[in-house]
Amino acid sequence: MTSTETKTKTCHNCAHWKALETETGECRRHAPQTIVFEIDDKTSIESRFPTTNEHDWCGDFERK
């Protein structure tokens, strides 16, 4: 893969990516991930899509 190909196969150019803010968004390739966290002795559970930078990339890239 050439340098140019790597730059074009980014989250920003992927069909599975939804922009949220400048340079960040959600990867919606797979179902949301469950997150369990504890704050002040209270346990919370949420489901979220992974947040990525628009310049990130992975092997599941599909052009928009």
CNS distance restraints for C-alpha pairs under 8 A (distance, minus, plus):
assign (resid   1 and name CA) (resid   5 and name CA) 6.16 0.50 0.50
assign (resid   1 and name CA) (resid   6 and name CA) 6.78 0.50 0.50
assign (resid   2 and name CA) (resid   6 and name CA) 6.40 0.50 0.50
assign (resid   3 and name CA) (resid   7 and name CA) 6.40 0.50 0.50
assign (resid   4 and name CA) (resid   8 and name CA) 6.41 0.50 0.50
assign (resid   5 and name CA) (resid   9 and name CA) 6.20 0.50 0.50
assign (resid   6 and name CA) (resid  10 and name CA) 7.21 0.50 0.50
assign (resid   7 and name CA) (resid  55 and name CA) 7.64 0.50 0.50
assign (resid   8 and name CA) (resid  13 and name CA) 6.78 0.50 0.50
assign (resid   9 and name CA) (resid  13 and name CA) 6.40 0.50 0.50
assign (resid   9 and name CA) (resid  14 and name CA) 7.14 0.50 0.50
assign (resid   9 and name CA) (resid  57 and name CA) 6.46 0.50 0.50
assign (resid   9 and name CA) (resid  61 and name CA) 6.49 0.50 0.50
assign (resid   9 and name CA) (resid  63 and name CA) 7.65 0.50 0.50
assign (resid  10 and name CA) (resid  14 and name CA) 6.45 0.50 0.50
assign (resid  10 and name CA) (resid  54 and name CA) 6.52 0.50 0.50
assign (resid  10 and name CA) (resid  55 and name CA) 5.30 0.50 0.50
assign (resid  10 and name CA) (resid  56 and name CA) 5.52 0.50 0.50
assign (resid  10 and name CA) (resid  57 and name CA) 4.62 0.50 0.50
assign (resid  10 and name CA) (resid  58 and name CA) 7.72 0.50 0.50
assign (resid  10 and name CA) (resid  61 and name CA) 7.48 0.50 0.50
assign (resid  11 and name CA) (resid  16 and name CA) 7.89 0.50 0.50
assign (resid  11 and name CA) (resid  17 and name CA) 5.91 0.50 0.50
assign (resid  11 and name CA) (resid  27 and name CA) 7.66 0.50 0.50
assign (resid  11 and name CA) (resid  52 and name CA) 7.49 0.50 0.50
assign (resid  11 and name CA) (resid  53 and name CA) 7.20 0.50 0.50
assign (resid  11 and name CA) (resid  54 and name CA) 5.03 0.50 0.50
assign (resid  11 and name CA) (resid  55 and name CA) 6.08 0.50 0.50
assign (resid  11 and name CA) (resid  56 and name CA) 5.59 0.50 0.50
assign (resid  11 and name CA) (resid  57 and name CA) 5.38 0.50 0.50
assign (resid  11 and name CA) (resid  58 and name CA) 7.92 0.50 0.50
assign (resid  11 and name CA) (resid  61 and name CA) 7.48 0.50 0.50
assign (resid  12 and name CA) (resid  17 and name CA) 6.58 0.50 0.50
assign (resid  12 and name CA) (resid  19 and name CA) 7.64 0.50 0.50
assign (resid  12 and name CA) (resid  54 and name CA) 4.57 0.50 0.50
assign (resid  12 and name CA) (resid  55 and name CA) 6.59 0.50 0.50
assign (resid  13 and name CA) (resid  17 and name CA) 7.74 0.50 0.50
assign (resid  13 and name CA) (resid  63 and name CA) 6.06 0.50 0.50
assign (resid  13 and name CA) (resid  64 and name CA) 6.14 0.50 0.50
assign (resid  14 and name CA) (resid  61 and name CA) 5.73 0.50 0.50
assign (resid  14 and name CA) (resid  62 and name CA) 5.27 0.50 0.50
assign (resid  14 and name CA) (resid  63 and name CA) 4.93 0.50 0.50
assign (resid  14 and name CA) (resid  64 and name CA) 5.39 0.50 0.50
assign (resid  15 and name CA) (resid  61 and name CA) 7.66 0.50 0.50
assign (resid  15 and name CA) (resid  62 and name CA) 5.61 0.50 0.50
assign (resid  15 and name CA) (resid  63 and name CA) 5.54 0.50 0.50
assign (resid  15 and name CA) (resid  64 and name CA) 4.18 0.50 0.50
assign (resid  16 and name CA) (resid  27 and name CA) 5.89 0.50 0.50
assign (resid  16 and name CA) (resid  28 and name CA) 5.06 0.50 0.50
assign (resid  16 and name CA) (resid  29 and name CA) 5.13 0.50 0.50
assign (resid  16 and name CA) (resid  61 and name CA) 7.87 0.50 0.50
assign (resid  16 and name CA) (resid  62 and name CA) 7.30 0.50 0.50
assign (resid  16 and name CA) (resid  64 and name CA) 8.00 0.50 0.50
assign (resid  17 and name CA) (resid  25 and name CA) 6.58 0.50 0.50
assign (resid  17 and name CA) (resid  26 and name CA) 5.65 0.50 0.50
assign (resid  17 and name CA) (resid  27 and name CA) 4.71 0.50 0.50
assign (resid  17 and name CA) (resid  28 and name CA) 5.91 0.50 0.50
assign (resid  17 and name CA) (resid  29 and name CA) 7.58 0.50 0.50
assign (resid  18 and name CA) (resid  25 and name CA) 5.33 0.50 0.50
assign (resid  18 and name CA) (resid  26 and name CA) 5.19 0.50 0.50
assign (resid  18 and name CA) (resid  27 and name CA) 6.61 0.50 0.50
assign (resid  18 and name CA) (resid  28 and name CA) 7.27 0.50 0.50
assign (resid  19 and name CA) (resid  23 and name CA) 7.61 0.50 0.50
assign (resid  19 and name CA) (resid  24 and name CA) 6.10 0.50 0.50
assign (resid  19 and name CA) (resid  25 and name CA) 4.07 0.50 0.50
assign (resid  19 and name CA) (resid  26 and name CA) 6.48 0.50 0.50
assign (resid  19 and name CA) (resid  54 and name CA) 7.98 0.50 0.50
assign (resid  20 and name CA) (resid  24 and name CA) 5.85 0.50 0.50
assign (resid  20 and name CA) (resid  25 and name CA) 4.56 0.50 0.50
assign (resid  20 and name CA) (resid  26 and name CA) 7.05 0.50 0.50
assign (resid  21 and name CA) (resid  25 and name CA) 6.55 0.50 0.50
assign (resid  23 and name CA) (resid  53 and name CA) 5.56 0.50 0.50
assign (resid  23 and name CA) (resid  54 and name CA) 4.99 0.50 0.50
assign (resid  23 and name CA) (resid  55 and name CA) 7.62 0.50 0.50
assign (resid  24 and name CA) (resid  51 and name CA) 6.83 0.50 0.50
assign (resid  24 and name CA) (resid  52 and name CA) 5.66 0.50 0.50
assign (resid  24 and name CA) (resid  53 and name CA) 4.48 0.50 0.50
assign (resid  24 and name CA) (resid  54 and name CA) 5.56 0.50 0.50
assign (resid  25 and name CA) (resid  51 and name CA) 5.53 0.50 0.50
assign (resid  25 and name CA) (resid  52 and name CA) 5.56 0.50 0.50
assign (resid  25 and name CA) (resid  53 and name CA) 6.47 0.50 0.50
assign (resid  25 and name CA) (resid  54 and name CA) 6.86 0.50 0.50
assign (resid  26 and name CA) (resid  49 and name CA) 5.74 0.50 0.50
assign (resid  26 and name CA) (resid  50 and name CA) 5.61 0.50 0.50
assign (resid  26 and name CA) (resid  51 and name CA) 4.56 0.50 0.50
assign (resid  26 and name CA) (resid  52 and name CA) 6.02 0.50 0.50
assign (resid  27 and name CA) (resid  49 and name CA) 6.06 0.50 0.50
assign (resid  27 and name CA) (resid  50 and name CA) 5.57 0.50 0.50
assign (resid  27 and name CA) (resid  51 and name CA) 6.33 0.50 0.50
assign (resid  27 and name CA) (resid  52 and name CA) 6.71 0.50 0.50
assign (resid  28 and name CA) (resid  32 and name CA) 7.50 0.50 0.50
assign (resid  28 and name CA) (resid  49 and name CA) 6.20 0.50 0.50
assign (resid  28 and name CA) (resid  50 and name CA) 7.69 0.50 0.50
assign (resid  29 and name CA) (resid  60 and name CA) 7.66 0.50 0.50
assign (resid  31 and name CA) (resid  49 and name CA) 7.07 0.50 0.50
assign (resid  32 and name CA) (resid  47 and name CA) 5.50 0.50 0.50
assign (resid  32 and name CA) (resid  48 and name CA) 4.74 0.50 0.50
assign (resid  32 and name CA) (resid  49 and name CA) 4.35 0.50 0.50
assign (resid  32 and name CA) (resid  50 and name CA) 7.27 0.50 0.50
assign (resid  33 and name CA) (resid  47 and name CA) 5.26 0.50 0.50
assign (resid  33 and name CA) (resid  48 and name CA) 5.33 0.50 0.50
assign (resid  33 and name CA) (resid  49 and name CA) 5.98 0.50 0.50
assign (resid  33 and name CA) (resid  50 and name CA) 7.24 0.50 0.50
assign (resid  34 and name CA) (resid  45 and name CA) 6.88 0.50 0.50
assign (resid  34 and name CA) (resid  46 and name CA) 5.70 0.50 0.50
assign (resid  34 and name CA) (resid  47 and name CA) 4.31 0.50 0.50
assign (resid  34 and name CA) (resid  48 and name CA) 6.52 0.50 0.50
assign (resid  35 and name CA) (resid  45 and name CA) 5.67 0.50 0.50
assign (resid  35 and name CA) (resid  46 and name CA) 5.25 0.50 0.50
assign (resid  35 and name CA) (resid  47 and name CA) 5.93 0.50 0.50
assign (resid  35 and name CA) (resid  48 and name CA) 7.34 0.50 0.50
assign (resid  36 and name CA) (resid  43 and name CA) 7.05 0.50 0.50
assign (resid  36 and name CA) (resid  44 and name CA) 5.81 0.50 0.50
assign (resid  36 and name CA) (resid  45 and name CA) 4.57 0.50 0.50
assign (resid  36 and name CA) (resid  46 and name CA) 6.62 0.50 0.50
assign (resid  37 and name CA) (resid  43 and name CA) 5.75 0.50 0.50
assign (resid  37 and name CA) (resid  44 and name CA) 5.49 0.50 0.50
assign (resid  37 and name CA) (resid  45 and name CA) 6.58 0.50 0.50
assign (resid  38 and name CA) (resid  42 and name CA) 5.42 0.50 0.50
assign (resid  38 and name CA) (resid  43 and name CA) 4.34 0.50 0.50
assign (resid  38 and name CA) (resid  44 and name CA) 6.17 0.50 0.50
assign (resid  39 and name CA) (resid  43 and name CA) 6.54 0.50 0.50
assign (resid  39 and name CA) (resid  44 and name CA) 7.92 0.50 0.50
assign (resid  52 and name CA) (resid  56 and name CA) 6.48 0.50 0.50
assign (resid  57 and name CA) (resid  61 and name CA) 7.22 0.50 0.50
